[in-house]
Amino acid sequence: MTKTLEGLDILIAEDDDVLREGLVQLLSRHGAHCVSAPSGQIAFEAYLNNKPDFCIVDIMMEGMDGYQFCAAIRSESADMPILILSARRLPTDRIRGLEIGADDYMVKPFDPDELIARIRTILRRSDRVRGADHEEAMRATGLKFHDLMLYPDQMEAMRDGVVISMTKREVRMLQLLYINRGRVTSRDALLDFCWGVDHLPNSRALDQAIAVLRKKIEVDPLEPKIISTVRGGGYRFDVA
C-alpha cells in the first residue's frame, strides 16, 4: 500500500477502543505516526504536549466532547487541520462542526480510502492557508464549489475576484448541498434546513429560490454546474 501520509503526526480522539485502534492501524499503514486518546480532555492534553500535524475527533465523548475539543484547539491554533469523524449524521450536526472550526466532517461508517483522501485534501488546503496573510487565511476557510468560493461568515461568494452578495437562506442552501456533495439533497431536507421545520413555504418557493441562486452563482444558469436538478429527488452538488 502506498504511504501517502509519510511522517505525519496525527492525533486521534475516539472513545470506541476498537475503532480507535483500527484508525491507528490504518493511518500507520499510510506512513503516519499516531497518538490516540479515549476522551476529548486526554486528547487536548496530548495536543498541548505533542503539537500534532492533524487531528481526527469523534463528537460523542464523555467530558469534553468533540465540539468542545474543536473550540479548544481553535483557541490555540487558527490553522490546525481538524477532521470530525462521527456517527451523528444530521445536517445540523455537520453544520455545527464546520462552524465551530472543523475543516471537514465525515459520517461513520466510512470508507478507509475516502478518509485518506479527505485528510490529504485538508492538508493541501491548510498548506495554502499557511502561506497567506491573516485576511486571506480567513477567506481560505470557505467552501469550494468548482471555481466559486463561498464564505458563510461574510455571507458572500467570490469568483475570479468578483464578490457576490448572498442572503442567509442562500448560504444555508449551499452549505447543505456542500455537506451532501455527490449525493442527492431532497427537497424536504432543503425546505426544513433553510426555511425551518415549522414553516410551510409555497410549493414553488424552493424552485424559485434555486432559480435566483443559480442566476447569482452559475456561469450559465441554463446549464448549471454547481446546483444540478435530480428529477423526482431534489438537488445535488457534484465535486469535479
URTAWO-V855380 format. One record per residue. N is the residue number from 0. RES is the residue in three letters. OMEGA is omega in degrees with one decimal (999 if undefined). Layout:
n = {N;N}
res = {RES;RES}
omega = {OMEGA;OMEGA}
//
This chain:
n = {0;1;2;3;4;5;6;7;8;9;10;11;12;13;14;15;16;17;18;19;20;21;22;23;24;25;26;27;28;29;30;31;32;33;34;35;36;37;38;39;40;41;42;43;44;45;46;47;48;49;50;51;52;53;54;55;56;57;58;59;60;61;62;63;64;65;66;67;68;69;70;71;72;73;74;75;76;77;78;79;80;81;82;83;84;85;86;87;88;89;90;91;92;93;94;95;96;97;98;99;100;101;102;103;104;105;106;107;108;109;110;111;112;113;114;115;116;117;118;119;120;121;122;123;124;125;126;127;128;129;130;131;132;133;134;135;136;137;138;139;140;141;142;143;144;145;146;147;148;149;150;151;152;153;154;155;156;157;158;159;160;161;162;163;164;165;166;167;168;169;170;171;172;173;174;175;176;177;178;179;180;181;182;183;184;185;186;187;188;189;190;191;192;193;194;195;196;197;198;199;200;201;202;203;204;205;206;207;208;209;210;211;212;213;214;215;216;217;218;219;220;221;222;223;224;225;226;227;228;229;230;231;232;233;234;235;236;237;238;239}
res = {MET;THR;LYS;THR;LEU;GLU;GLY;LEU;ASP;ILE;LEU;ILE;ALA;GLU;ASP;ASP;ASP;VAL;LEU;ARG;GLU;GLY;LEU;VAL;GLN;LEU;LEU;SER;ARG;HIS;GLY;ALA;HIS;CYS;VAL;SER;ALA;PRO;SER;GLY;GLN;ILE;ALA;PHE;GLU;ALA;TYR;LEU;ASN;ASN;LYS;PRO;ASP;PHE;CYS;ILE;VAL;ASP;ILE;MET;MET;GLU;GLY;MET;ASP;GLY;TYR;GLN;PHE;CYS;ALA;ALA;ILE;ARG;SER;GLU;SER;ALA;ASP;MET;PRO;ILE;LEU;ILE;LEU;SER;ALA;ARG;ARG;LEU;PRO;THR;ASP;ARG;ILE;ARG;GLY;LEU;GLU;ILE;GLY;ALA;ASP;ASP;TYR;MET;VAL;LYS;PRO;PHE;ASP;PRO;ASP;GLU;LEU;ILE;ALA;ARG;ILE;ARG;THR;ILE;LEU;ARG;ARG;SER;ASP;ARG;VAL;ARG;GLY;ALA;ASP;HIS;GLU;GLU;ALA;MET;ARG;ALA;THR;GLY;LEU;LYS;PHE;HIS;ASP;LEU;MET;LEU;TYR;PRO;ASP;GLN;MET;GLU;ALA;MET;ARG;ASP;GLY;VAL;VAL;ILE;SER;MET;THR;LYS;ARG;GLU;VAL;ARG;MET;LEU;GLN;LEU;LEU;TYR;ILE;ASN;ARG;GLY;ARG;VAL;THR;SER;ARG;ASP;ALA;LEU;LEU;ASP;PHE;CYS;TRP;GLY;VAL;ASP;HIS;LEU;PRO;ASN;SER;ARG;ALA;LEU;ASP;GLN;ALA;ILE;ALA;VAL;LEU;ARG;LYS;LYS;ILE;GLU;VAL;ASP;PRO;LEU;GLU;PRO;LYS;ILE;ILE;SER;THR;VAL;ARG;GLY;GLY;GLY;TYR;ARG;PHE;ASP;VAL;ALA}
omega = {-179.7;179.3;-175.0;-175.9;-174.4;174.1;-177.5;175.2;-175.5;175.2;-178.2;174.7;-174.1;-175.7;176.3;-174.3;-177.2;-179.7;-179.8;179.0;177.3;177.5;178.2;-178.8;-179.3;-176.3;177.6;178.0;177.8;172.8;-178.5;171.2;-172.0;167.5;-176.1;-178.7;-177.1;180.0;179.3;-178.7;178.8;179.2;-179.9;176.0;177.5;177.6;-178.6;-177.2;-171.9;-177.5;-177.5;176.9;-171.6;178.5;171.5;-172.1;171.7;177.1;-171.3;176.3;179.0;-179.3;176.0;-179.9;-175.4;177.9;179.5;177.9;178.9;179.4;179.7;178.3;-178.6;175.6;179.7;-173.2;179.3;-172.8;176.5;179.6;-178.7;174.5;173.5;178.8;-169.0;174.4;179.6;-169.7;178.5;177.6;-179.5;177.1;-178.6;179.3;-179.9;179.1;179.6;-177.9;-178.1;173.2;178.0;178.7;179.3;-175.9;176.8;-179.4;173.5;-7.7;-173.7;175.8;-177.3;-179.9;177.9;177.6;179.7;-179.4;-179.3;176.5;-179.7;179.2;178.5;-179.4;177.8;178.9;-179.9;177.9;178.4;-179.5;-177.3;-179.0;-178.0;174.2;-171.0;-178.3;179.6;178.2;177.7;-179.6;-176.9;176.5;-179.9;-179.9;-174.4;174.5;-175.7;-178.7;179.8;174.4;176.8;178.4;-173.8;-177.1;179.9;-176.3;178.2;173.8;-178.9;174.1;178.2;177.1;179.8;-179.0;179.3;179.3;-177.3;170.9;179.1;-179.4;177.9;177.1;-178.8;176.6;-179.2;177.5;-178.8;176.7;179.5;178.9;-178.6;-174.6;-177.9;179.8;179.3;171.8;-174.1;177.1;179.4;180.0;178.2;179.7;-179.3;-174.6;-172.5;177.7;-177.8;-174.8;-178.1;-177.9;179.8;-178.9;174.3;-175.9;-179.5;-174.0;-178.5;-179.5;179.1;179.4;177.7;180.0;178.5;-179.5;178.3;178.6;-179.8;-166.3;-178.2;174.3;174.9;-178.0;179.2;176.5;-172.9;177.4;-177.1;-179.4;179.4;175.8;175.7;-174.2;179.8;-176.9;-176.7;-178.0;-176.2;169.2;180.0;175.9;-178.6;999}
//
